Amino acid sequence: GAMGEAGVTRALEVIHKELDTSMAFCGHRNLNDVTRDILRVPKHFSGDWS
């Protein structure tokens, strides 16, 4: 909460802009269209996706 309400508002604006930019780089405009298919997964990844 640095800078109180204004700080939180600014942090959310930054997150929104970064998400918007990342989605544009992936060719998406809507979060509902985003799937795991756009992720680059390391060859030997054995993590749990659930």
CORCOR-V601932 format. One line per field, one symbol per residue. phi: phi as a letter, one per 20 degrees, with the letter a starting at -180 (. if undefined). psi: psi as a letter, one per 30 degrees, with the letter a starting at -180 (. if undefined). A space follows every 10 residues. Layout:
phi->???
psi->???
//
This chain:
phi->.gmmffffgf ffffffffff fffffenddc ffeecffeee dggdfcfeee
psi->hkgbeeeeee eeeeeeeeee eeeeffgkfk fffklfffkj kkegkglkf.
//
